[in-house]
Amino acid sequence: MSVDLFMKLKEIESLSKMRASFVLQNQEHKARLSKLNDKRREAQEQTVKLRQDIGAATSRLAAVEARIRTASEQKQRLFDLGSDEKKIASFTTDLDNLEEQGLECLAEMELLERELSAANEFLRGLEKTITEISLEVDGDIAKVTSELQHLDLRHALLLDELPTEFRALLMKTSAKNLAHGPFTRVDAGSCFFCRYKISRTDESEIDMQKNLKTCPQCSRIFLPYGS
Ligand SMILES: [Zn+2]
């Protein structure tokens, strides 16, 4: 066998690693946008809630104003009828309380309106950011996707160029997802990774004849000397 085949094995393996990293990059790009979309949803929910609160405060104010009108009319009637001062004074107290409630409603509405205006401004800023980031992310994803396509083509080509036994062994070994990859070397008469002792005959077959062999213990593929 030739060293060239082992070089191809190594390249296929490194392309697979690159592929995984590209896939991860695309996931990260998408996650970036998805986080911003979550934020936008929260901000939209916040404005909906503020509008509901403003609506509720407006209704409360209208009810208080109606009660003020009724109480004023009753007080005026009592006054016109020459009713006793004590009764009139109790209406005056009621009216004062109602005026107080009305002012509280107004203050609350003012506060809510300010919050709503701030929330809307935040939302507008966020929309702008999302538009910008979307463009950026779309570009990044397109770039990575095109690189993935090139990589897959090269990967398929290399696999095609391998003899069947090389291809089958690489697939089988890669599928095990071994730490530090599917390859090893003979190092001082042993497997570099698991230190399994390799016979002189095996060592010569691996390094001199460039035969395809795996470590009997850790099952990694031996790369011959020079590859
Ligand atoms: Zn080993």
Residues whose N, C-alpha, C, O or C-beta is under 5 A from the ligand:
A	BS01	ZN	C191 F193 C194 Y196 C215 Q217 C218 S219
